[in-house]
Amino acid sequence: TWRTVESPARPVDAAPAPAPALTVRHAEGQTAPLRYFRAAAQAWSTAPRFEAATGDALPGEGTVLVWLTPGPVPQAVTDWIEGGGTALFGDAATIAMPATAQTLWADEAGQPLVEGGPLGAGRVLRFIRPLAPAAMPDLLAPTFAENLRDLVSPPAPPPARVEAAAYAPTTGAAPY
Protein backbone atom coordinates (compact mmCIF):
# COMPACT_ATOMS: atom_id res chain seq x y z
CA THR A 1 0.00 0.00 0.00
CA TRP A 2 1.41 3.35 -1.01
CA ARG A 3 0.95 6.29 1.31
CA THR A 4 1.81 9.87 0.48
CA VAL A 5 3.81 11.62 3.17
CA GLU A 6 4.93 15.19 3.35
CA SER A 7 8.38 15.78 2.03
CA PRO A 8 10.90 17.77 4.01
CA ALA A 9 11.10 21.45 3.19
CA ARG A 10 13.52 22.27 0.41
CA PRO A 11 16.62 24.00 1.62
CA VAL A 12 16.44 27.72 1.17
CA ASP A 13 19.30 29.26 -0.75
CA ALA A 14 21.24 31.60 1.48
CA ALA A 15 20.97 35.26 0.66
CA PRO A 16 24.15 36.69 -0.83
CA ALA A 17 26.45 38.33 1.65
CA PRO A 18 26.16 42.11 1.75
CA ALA A 19 28.82 44.08 -0.05
CA PRO A 20 31.76 45.03 2.14
CA ALA A 21 31.88 48.55 3.52
CA LEU A 22 35.17 50.35 2.79
CA THR A 23 36.68 53.12 4.91
CA VAL A 24 39.75 54.60 3.25
CA ARG A 25 42.32 56.64 5.14
CA HIS A 26 44.87 58.48 3.03
CA ALA A 27 47.48 61.19 3.32
CA GLU A 28 46.70 64.80 2.42
CA GLY A 29 46.89 65.29 -1.35
CA GLN A 30 47.28 61.59 -2.16
CA THR A 31 43.85 60.89 -3.60
CA ALA A 32 44.77 59.13 -6.88
CA PRO A 33 44.24 55.54 -5.58
CA LEU A 34 40.83 56.41 -4.13
CA ARG A 35 39.11 56.11 -7.50
CA TYR A 36 39.87 52.38 -7.75
CA PHE A 37 38.33 51.62 -4.35
CA ARG A 38 35.35 53.91 -4.95
CA ALA A 39 34.69 52.24 -8.33
CA ALA A 40 34.93 48.78 -6.74
CA ALA A 41 32.43 49.75 -4.01
CA GLN A 42 30.05 51.07 -6.68
CA ALA A 43 30.39 47.82 -8.65
CA TRP A 44 29.44 45.78 -5.58
CA SER A 45 26.17 47.51 -4.80
CA THR A 46 23.69 50.09 -6.02
CA ALA A 47 24.06 51.74 -2.61
CA PRO A 48 27.84 51.55 -2.03
CA ARG A 49 29.18 51.84 1.48
CA PHE A 50 32.33 53.86 0.92
CA GLU A 51 33.98 56.62 2.93
CA ALA A 52 37.34 58.31 2.41
CA ALA A 53 39.11 60.89 4.55
CA THR A 54 42.48 61.97 5.81
CA GLY A 55 43.43 61.29 9.40
CA ASP A 56 43.45 58.14 11.46
CA ALA A 57 39.85 57.71 12.65
CA LEU A 58 38.99 54.02 12.78
CA PRO A 59 35.81 52.56 11.27
CA GLY A 60 33.09 50.70 13.08
CA GLU A 61 32.78 46.95 13.35
CA GLY A 62 32.23 45.08 10.10
CA THR A 63 33.93 47.72 7.96
CA VAL A 64 37.14 47.12 6.04
CA LEU A 65 39.85 49.70 6.69
CA VAL A 66 41.93 50.62 3.65
CA TRP A 67 45.04 52.39 4.96
CA LEU A 68 46.88 54.28 2.21
CA THR A 69 48.87 56.63 4.44
CA PRO A 70 52.62 56.00 3.99
CA GLY A 71 54.90 55.38 6.96
CA PRO A 72 54.49 53.56 10.25
CA VAL A 73 50.98 52.38 11.11
CA PRO A 74 49.70 53.74 14.45
CA GLN A 75 49.36 51.29 17.32
CA ALA A 76 45.63 52.07 17.53
CA VAL A 77 45.20 50.58 14.04
CA THR A 78 47.11 47.43 14.99
CA ASP A 79 44.98 47.09 18.14
CA TRP A 80 41.82 47.51 16.03
CA ILE A 81 42.94 44.67 13.73
CA GLU A 82 43.80 42.41 16.67
CA GLY A 83 40.31 43.06 18.02
CA GLY A 84 38.75 41.54 14.90
CA GLY A 85 39.08 44.12 12.13
CA THR A 86 40.24 43.65 8.56
CA ALA A 87 42.73 46.18 7.21
CA LEU A 88 44.22 46.50 3.73
CA PHE A 89 47.41 48.56 3.58
CA GLY A 90 49.10 50.31 0.70
CA ASP A 91 52.63 49.28 -0.20
CA ALA A 92 54.11 52.39 1.50
CA ALA A 93 52.59 51.61 4.91
CA THR A 94 55.02 50.14 7.41
CA ILE A 95 53.54 47.32 9.47
CA ALA A 96 54.97 44.08 10.80
CA MET A 97 53.30 41.33 8.80
CA PRO A 98 52.37 38.11 10.60
CA ALA A 99 54.83 35.23 10.36
CA THR A 100 52.10 33.21 8.66
CA ALA A 101 51.58 35.81 5.90
CA GLN A 102 51.16 34.40 2.43
CA THR A 103 50.27 35.61 -1.05
CA LEU A 104 46.51 36.10 -1.23
CA TRP A 105 46.21 37.71 -4.66
CA ALA A 106 48.51 37.32 -7.65
CA ASP A 107 48.45 38.68 -11.18
CA GLU A 108 48.10 36.55 -14.33
CA ALA A 109 51.85 35.92 -14.38
CA GLY A 110 51.73 34.58 -10.80
CA GLN A 111 53.50 37.60 -9.30
CA PRO A 112 52.10 38.59 -5.88
CA LEU A 113 49.88 41.65 -5.57
CA VAL A 114 48.65 41.27 -1.98
CA GLU A 115 50.03 39.38 0.99
CA GLY A 116 48.29 38.84 4.28
CA GLY A 117 47.45 36.72 7.25
CA PRO A 118 45.76 36.66 10.63
CA LEU A 119 46.67 39.15 13.34
CA GLY A 120 44.94 38.43 16.63
CA ALA A 121 41.24 38.04 15.84
CA GLY A 122 41.54 40.09 12.64
CA ARG A 123 43.25 40.03 9.28
CA VAL A 124 46.04 42.20 7.91
CA LEU A 125 46.45 42.54 4.13
CA ARG A 126 49.05 44.57 2.24
CA PHE A 127 49.58 45.50 -1.39
CA ILE A 128 53.06 44.56 -2.59
CA ARG A 129 53.08 47.08 -5.43
CA PRO A 130 52.21 50.78 -5.67
CA LEU A 131 48.56 51.49 -6.47
CA ALA A 132 49.25 52.88 -9.92
CA PRO A 133 48.34 51.24 -13.25
CA ALA A 134 51.98 51.35 -14.42
CA ALA A 135 53.06 49.19 -11.46
CA MET A 136 49.84 47.20 -11.05
CA PRO A 137 47.86 46.84 -14.30
CA ASP A 138 45.23 44.78 -12.45
CA LEU A 139 43.77 48.07 -11.17
CA LEU A 140 42.32 48.60 -14.65
CA ALA A 141 41.26 44.98 -15.20
CA PRO A 142 37.51 44.26 -15.35
CA THR A 143 37.98 41.70 -12.56
CA PHE A 144 39.52 44.16 -10.07
CA ALA A 145 36.28 44.78 -8.14
CA GLU A 146 35.48 41.07 -7.91
CA ASN A 147 39.02 40.16 -6.80
CA LEU A 148 39.03 42.95 -4.21
CA ARG A 149 35.69 41.81 -2.83
CA ASP A 150 36.93 38.22 -2.56
CA LEU A 151 40.04 39.50 -0.78
CA VAL A 152 38.35 41.64 1.88
CA SER A 153 35.19 39.60 2.47
CA PRO A 154 35.18 37.42 5.57
CA PRO A 155 35.89 33.76 4.93
CA ALA A 156 32.84 31.63 4.19
CA PRO A 157 31.55 29.42 6.98
CA PRO A 158 32.50 25.76 6.78
CA PRO A 159 30.12 23.66 4.69
CA ALA A 160 27.13 22.05 6.34
CA ARG A 161 27.28 19.09 3.97
CA VAL A 162 30.08 16.94 2.63
CA GLU A 163 30.41 14.19 0.09
CA ALA A 164 29.74 10.77 1.54
CA ALA A 165 32.92 9.46 -0.10
CA ALA A 166 34.95 11.79 2.10
CA TYR A 167 33.64 9.97 5.17
CA ALA A 168 33.59 6.40 3.87
CA PRO A 169 34.42 3.83 6.55
CA THR A 170 37.87 2.37 6.46
CA THR A 171 38.45 -1.32 5.96
CA GLY A 172 40.79 -3.77 7.60
CA ALA A 173 39.73 -3.41 11.24
CA ALA A 174 39.25 -6.55 13.31
CA PRO A 175 35.57 -7.48 13.76
CA TYR A 176 33.97 -7.60 17.18
Helices and strands as residue ranges (DSSP letters): E 21-26, H 34-44, E 50-54, E 63-67, E 71-72, H 75-82, E 86-89, E 93-94, E 102-106, E 112-119, E 122-127, G 137-140, H 144-152, G 164-167
